[in-house]
Amino acid sequence: MAKEPEENGKPAVPAVLVRGLWKRYGEQVAVAGIDLELPAGRFIGLVGPNGAGKTTTLSMVTGLLRPDSGTVEVGGHDVWRDPVAVKARIGVLPEGLRLFERLSGRELLDYTGRLRGLPADDVHKRATQLLDVLDLAGAQHKLVVDYSTGMRKKIGLAAALLHNPDVLFLDEPFEGVDPVSAQTIRGVLERYTRSGATVVFSSHVMELVESLCDWVAVLASGRIRAHGPLAEVRGAAPSLQDAFLELVGANDRAADHDLDWLGGGAR
């Protein structure tokens, strides 16, 4: 894998450092001893099939779920030993986000800013800018309960960005989002990473990851199958999709099953 950049002659502190991460649910192993170092200032995709352990991994990395064993550091701070420092440096948009639905979009951002301890003037200014950029200004006084799926994703993203985190974690941020909202979200994320911040987002849509990310980690059955710059992981394959199918052993799965009854009008 490519060597990470250095700062002042010393290796740069990774955005996220994971060592020996395990999570079991009874007899089922969801995450099986993951070791992973995510570089700072990159647009990172955590990809894998459904049930690969992406959501479980992100939940442990962001402090939402305690691992059975292993350690996680964000910007050099231990997620479980120094949770306040970590949470001040991250933004999170989890899958199935629960919001305060009886607040308006503007009230939600004001409340989030207060929880983060931001000055009221900064909260108002940043909220106004985010609402405008995310095309929510016209719905800012509408209750969140009346927001569409795309609007919920956008107001959730605004809340996650309000305190200008160093690392932004997104779990399937484009799931169920219309193309217009998806393009808006994409533009905001690209602007955010150009500023030197880090985005880590999970997805099983390879075309999306390939168009957005410059660094990827492939997860299957709770284990990391490959990680590194996009070009390295893709290798000689025509696309990330082809490389991904090869890495997770899915290329010949359909051919391994006898479905001669399917099609042709047979009953």
N, C-alpha and C positions, 0 to 999 in steps of 0.2 A: 504493500500500500504506500501511497505517497507520503512523504515526510511533511509533517505539519509545520507552518511558519513559526519563526522565532521572534521574540520581542527582546530587544537589548541583549542579544546573544544567548538568551535562555528560551527553552521551548515555551510556546504560548500556552496559557492555561486553557484547557478544553472547556467548551460551553457545558458539557455534561460528561461525567466520568462514572461508568457503571462497572462494578466488579462483583462477580459471583451472585447475581440476582436470581432468586428462586421464589416461586409461588405455587402452592398446591391447594387444591380444593378436594379434600378427601383423597381418593385414589388418583384423581386427575391432576396431572402436572400441567399448569398453564404456562409457566415460564421456567426454563430449565438451565439455570446457571449462566445467565447472559453476562458477557464481558463486552463493553462497548465504550469507545471514546469518540464523542461528537465534537468536531472542531467549531470554534467560535466564528461568527460572521458569515455563516453559510446558510443556504436554503436546503434543509435536510428532509428527506422523505424516509419514513419508516414504513416499509411496504410488506405485504404478506396476504395470504388468502384469509377468508373468514375463519375465525377460530385459531389464528396463528399465535395470538397472545399480544397483539399490538395495544389494545386498550388496557389490558392488565399491566403491561410494561410502562405505558405512559402514566397510568394511575400511580404506580409505585415511584416513578421518577419525579413526579410532581408532589408527592407527599399525600395523595388522596387515599392510598392503600398501603398498608405496612407489609413489607416483604417477609417471607419466612426466614430468609437469610440474604446476606449481601449488603453492599453499600452503594450509595448514590451521592455524587457531589455535583453541584451546579455552581459554576464559576469559582470552584475551590472550596465551597461551603457544603458541609454534610447535610443532606435533606432532613435527616431525623435527629441529629445532634444540634443543629442550628437552624431550626425551621423558620424562625422569624426573618433571619438574613436571607434565606432562600426565597421565601414567599415575597419579599420586597423586590426581588430581582427577576421574578418570572410572571408571565401572564398565561392563563389557561383557558382554553375553550374546549371543554370536554364534550364527548358524545352524549346526546340526551340531556343537554344543558337545562337545568331548572332555574328559572328566573323569578324575580319578585313580580308576579303578573298583575298585581293591582297597582303597580306604579306605572307612570308613563315612561317613555324612553328617556326623556330628559331627567326625570326624577331618579330613574335607575342609575344613570351616570353620576348624578349629584351624590346619591347615596354611596356609590362605589368609591367616589373620590374622598368622601368623608371617612369611610372605612380605611382608606389608604393613608389618611392623614395629610392629604394635599391641601394647600391654601385654597380658599374658596374662589379667589380670582382665577387661579390656574385651572381649577376644575371647570369653571364656566367657560373659559377660553378654549380649553382642550375639547370639552364636550361639544361646543358649538362647531369647532373645526371637524371633529369626527362625524358628527351628525350630517354635516354638509358633504364631506367627502364620500360617505357611505350612502348618500341619497336617502337619508332618514329625516332631514330637516322638516319636511312636510308632515311627518308622523310623530314628531318629538313629543307632542302633548297627548298622543293616543295611548291608551293602556296597552301594556305589553301582551296581555291576554288576547287582544284583538290583532296582534301581529301575525303575518304569514310566516311560514318556515324560513324563507329567505331573510325576512326582516328580523326574525329572532336570532339567526346566525350573525347578522350584521351588528345588532345591538350588543350581542354577546362578545363579538370581536372588539367593538368599541370599548366595552368595559374592561376587556383583557389588556387593551393597549393604553388605557387612560393614564397609567402611572409610568409609561415609557419603560417597559421592562427590558432587561438584557436578553432574555430568552423567552420566546413565545411558543407554547405547546398547543397544538390544534389536533383534535381527534376527529377525523372525517369531516373537515370543515365545509366541504362542498356537497355532502350527502343531502339529497332532497332540495337542493338550491337551484332556482331557475337560472338560465344562462346569463341574464342581465346582472343578477345579484352576484353570480359566480365571477363574472368579469370584474365587477367592482371590488370584490374581496381580493381577487388576484392582484389588481393594481395597487391596493393598499399594502399587501404583503411584500410585493416587489419593492415598493418605495421604502418600506421598513428595513428590509435586508440591505438595501443600498446604503443605508446609514451606518452599517456595521453591526447591526443586531443579528440575532440568530433565530430562525424559525425551524421548529421540528414539527412535522405534521404526518399523521398516519393516513394511509389510503390503500385501497386495493385496485385503484384505477391507474394502470401503468402509464397510459398516454398522458394523463394529468401530471404525474410525478416527473415524467421525462421532460415535459415542457416547462416545468417550474423549478425543479431541483438541480443543484450542482453536486450533491453528495447524497448517497442513499445507503440504507441498511435493509437487507432482505431477511425477514423473519418467517420461520415456518416451524410448526409443532413446538413452539416455545424456545427455539434456538436460532441464533444468528447464522445464516448460511453464507452471507457475503456482506461486505461493507467497504465503503471508500468513495472516491470521486465517481460520478455517474459514468464517465467513459471507461473507467477500470472495471466497474461491476458489469457493464454492458458487454465489454470485451469485443469479440469478433461477431457477436450476434447482431442481426439487422436492427433490432430494437430492444428496449428494456423489457418489453413484454416477452420476447423470445428468450432472453437471458433469464428472466424470472421463472418462466415455465420450466426451463432446464434445471434451475437451481432447486426448485421445490419438487421436481420429479413428476410434473403433471403432463408432460408432452404426450405420453402414450396411455394416459388413464382411460380415456374413452374407448380406445382400441382394445383395452384389456377386458372389456365386458361384451358379452354376446347379446346384441340388441337386434337380432335378425327379424324380430316380430314388429319392429318399429318402422312405420311408413309403408308405402305401397298399397294402402287400402286393406291390408290383412287385418283380421280380427281374431 
